[in-house]
Amino acid sequence: MDYVDLHVHSNASDGTCTPAEVVGLAAQADLRAIALTDHDTTAGIPEALLAGAACGMEVIPGIEVSSSYKGHEIHILGLFVTAGNPALEAVLKQFRLRRDQRNEEMFRRFADDGITFTPEELNGGNPDTVITRAHVARALLSKGMGPTLDQIFKKYLQYDGPYCPPKTYVAPDEVLDTLLSSGAFPALAHPFQYKLGDKGTMELVGYLTSLGMKGLEVYHSSNNRLESMKLQEMAAACHLLPTGGSDFHGSNKPDISIGRGRGGLRVSSLLLEDIKKAL
């Protein structure tokens, strides 16, 4: 059986590997296909497509877009996005503007306490990357501000904490409308990470389905077997297609390997074929 990984990140957002390196790792893992799903950007897709063509790896252009539901940040994957689509680019421009404004305020707060950053400390070797909290956490770690990335996030980078301003979001209906209009296949990422419980998760899935969502990330590195079974049932109940991926971020999540997650993840290529048929 062939396997795929439909949720991976590069250093175009908060991963540590270049898009070409991500494709190379996927080839080493004998995957048939990957989806590059960087946060709120399609900037890494051209490089990944070139690398995929060079080694015979199918690269699916994707994205992971932030939104909110009842006060919880949620992430919606878009597979087979059309990079450069005007509606999509307009929404991504909004994201970049809001992120830049939030980053400026965050850096001002750090500077008030004598903590400053150079561009090189933040961008991880990619001057065009979208600067996220992960970039700031790595820079703080290199400055010795904490023992681990996890501790740094807890101390410095909690939303609405002393350094990190609250995040603003595009509403789920606008995210889904934008993804659908660009020809993408939208799916809710890692549903159980939002800590809504079984009933609340089902309500979220049903709500997004009513807005046009087509898929559900049933298989993910954070799931145990029981959680994946529950998500299979939710997908079937809402007539959604299952998808799955590792959520690979390179050394930012060192325990997660491309294609295998934390060791036991395997996503059949048959899921990808079903998505293609649906599109």
Order of alpha helices (4+ residues) and beta strands (2+ residues): beta-alpha-beta-alpha-beta-beta-alpha-alpha-alpha-alpha-alpha-beta-alpha-beta-alpha-beta-beta-alpha
